[in-house]
Amino acid sequence: MNWKYYIGQYLPNTLTLVNLFCGCLAIVCILWNFYEIAFIFISLSAIADYLDGLAARMLNSFSPIGKDLDSLADVVSFGVVPGAIFFKLLLESFDISMVHFNLDVFRAVPGFLISAFAGLRLAKFNNDPRQMNGFLGLPVPAQTLYVMGLQIFILYNGFGLGAFFSNPYFLYANILILSYLMNCELPLISLKFDKFTFASNRYRYVFLLICGILFIALGRFSLSPIILFYIGFSIILKYYYDRKEKYQHED
């Protein structure tokens, strides 16, 4: 029996289904205010999402079904989940109760705009051959980790910024900016490892090292800063390589 064949056939898609299942559980926890448990399920979704791609590359197991399933799972775990987080944060910022329906609830509905634009970003990604080795626009898992980090700041009043971050207009601004970043042409690095040698992945290892330092320094409040650093690091790296290429052409 060819175990590698069967593992390659089923392992990546199984991990994708774990991603989807944990995303569904995270939504339930968010709507019922079990935020700490929701964070665990979102984290498990992110880990499963990374591992399914890693397993597919290592086992050379790619299929149209796997690609579509991955996007469908990501729409839930990294599209609907951050939309639900923003929806709940806006409800709380406007002090709107969900016990009895009233029109004030629609003030929180823009939170799900991020879900719509996450779906658009995933559809564009699946049909854009330029994003094989990097990203154009903020990946939806990174956007979700930022939103999750924002909620942690608000929930635990990180560095006394909870009240500022829970301001509804600050939340609206984040929804618009994140929706734009997911679908713009901003080049961002990929953390996909085909090989683990330092020479071919030095900027990835440098990025992960600095992320580790941020996590040690900031603890539970490190998620949003790490995503902001990811965007800044990618921009600096792109500027560095553009200038290096320019000088090589001049020489």
JOPE-V458697 format. One line per field, one symbol per residue. ss: DSSP state (H for helix, E for strand, - for the rest). burial: b if it has 16 or more other C-alpha atoms within 10 Angstrom, else e. A space follows every 10 residues. Layout:
ss=???
burial=???
This chain:
ss=--HHHHHHHH HHHHHHHHHH HHHHHHHHHH H---HHHHHH HHHHHHHHHH HHHHHHHH-- ---HHHHHHH HHHHHHHHHH HHHHHHHHHH HHH------- --HHHHHHHH HHHHHHHHHH HHHHHH--HH H--EEE---H HHHHHHHHHH HHHHHH-HHH -HHHH--HHH HHHHHHHHHH HHH---EEE- -------HHH HHHHHHHHHH HHHHHHHHHH HHHHHHHHHH HHHHHHHHHH HHHHHHHHHH -
burial=eeeeeeebbe bbbebbbbbb bbbbbbbbbb beeebeebbe bbbbbbebbb bbbbbbbebe bbeeebeebb bbbbbbbbbb bbbbbbbbbb bbbbebeeee eeeebeebbb bbbbbebbbb bbeebeeeee beeebbbbbb bbbbbbbbbb bbbbeebbee ebeebbbbee bbebbeebbb bbbeeebbbe ebeeeeeeee bebbbebeee beebbeeeee bbbbbbbebb bebbeebbee eeeeeeeeee e
